[in-house]
Amino acid sequence: PYPPLALLACVSLGFAVCCFWPTSLGMASDRFPHGGAFMFGILAASGNTGCMVMPWVIGAVAEKTTLSLGLASLVVCPILMTAILVAMRVRLARRSTDGRTAPAVATKSQALD
């Protein structure tokens, strides 16, 4: 009902999400130091795909229903991301309890020692 408030919410979301990209690149390069250009290319392609697909999904849903439902379809992304992260965590926990050790990631304090 308040367009300026909705616009402020969208801008706030954009600023909050913009932190994920450099963080993802930094974590990937720490975890896989020899990943090279291929790894960064895959990360960039995945990010660009998400940036292309989600506005299309919102528009498609909004065209068939209402704009409110189109914007509500954005809820799929955080739910899907949460499910993927939980599955990754469970897999990592199983791997460490099976006797196979998970790849160690050095923290900045360990790297400085």
C-alpha positions in Angstrom: 0.0 0.0 0.0 3.0 2.3 0.4 5.1 2.4 -2.8 8.0 4.5 -1.2 8.3 1.9 1.6 8.3 -1.0 -1.0 11.0 0.8 -3.0 13.1 1.3 0.2 12.7 -2.4 1.0 13.9 -3.4 -2.5 16.9 -1.1 -2.2 17.7 -2.4 1.3 17.6 -6.0 -0.1 19.9 -5.1 -2.9 22.5 -3.6 -0.5 22.2 -6.6 1.8 22.7 -9.1 -1.0 25.6 -7.2 -2.7 27.8 -8.5 0.2 27.3 -12.1 -0.9 29.2 -11.9 -4.2 32.6 -10.7 -2.9 32.3 -13.0 0.1 31.5 -16.0 -2.2 34.6 -15.3 -4.3 36.8 -14.9 -1.3 35.6 -18.1 0.4 35.9 -20.0 -2.9 39.5 -18.8 -3.4 40.4 -19.7 0.1 38.9 -23.1 -0.1 40.2 -23.9 -3.6 43.4 -21.9 -4.1 44.1 -23.5 -7.4 40.6 -23.1 -8.8 41.7 -20.6 -11.3 39.7 -18.9 -14.0 37.4 -21.9 -14.5 36.1 -21.7 -10.9 35.5 -17.9 -11.1 33.9 -18.4 -14.5 31.5 -21.0 -13.0 30.7 -18.7 -10.1 30.1 -15.7 -12.5 27.9 -17.8 -14.8 25.8 -19.1 -11.8 25.4 -15.6 -10.5 24.4 -14.2 -13.9 21.9 -17.1 -14.4 20.2 -16.3 -11.1 20.1 -12.6 -12.0 18.5 -13.4 -15.3 16.1 -16.2 -14.2 14.5 -14.6 -11.1 13.3 -11.4 -12.8 11.8 -13.5 -15.6 10.1 -15.8 -13.0 8.7 -12.7 -11.2 7.4 -11.3 -14.5 5.9 -14.6 -15.6 4.1 -15.1 -12.3 2.9 -11.5 -12.2 1.6 -11.7 -15.7 -0.5 -14.8 -14.9 -1.6 -13.6 -11.5 -0.8 -10.3 -9.7 2.3 -8.3 -9.1 2.1 -9.1 -5.4 2.2 -12.8 -6.1 5.0 -12.3 -8.5 7.1 -10.5 -5.9 6.1 -13.2 -3.3 7.6 -15.8 -5.7 11.0 -14.4 -4.6 10.6 -16.5 -1.4 11.6 -19.5 -3.4 15.3 -18.4 -3.6 16.0 -18.2 0.2 14.0 -21.4 0.8 16.0 -23.2 -1.9 19.3 -21.7 -0.7 18.5 -22.8 2.9 17.7 -26.3 1.8 20.9 -26.6 -0.2 23.0 -25.3 2.7 21.3 -27.7 5.2 21.9 -30.6 2.8 25.6 -29.6 2.4 26.0 -29.4 6.2 24.4 -32.8 6.7 26.7 -34.3 4.0 29.7 -32.8 5.6 28.7 -34.1 9.0 28.2 -37.6 7.6 31.6 -37.4 5.9 33.3 -36.5 9.2 31.6 -39.2 11.2 32.3 -41.9 8.6 36.0 -41.5 9.4 36.7 -39.5 6.3 38.0 -36.1 7.2 36.5 -33.0 5.6 39.0 -30.8 3.8 40.6 -28.4 6.3 40.2 -24.7 5.7 42.7 -22.5 7.3 41.4 -19.4 9.0 43.1 -16.1 8.8 44.6 -16.5 12.3 46.0 -19.9 11.4 47.4 -18.6 8.2 49.2 -15.8 10.0 50.8 -18.2 12.5 
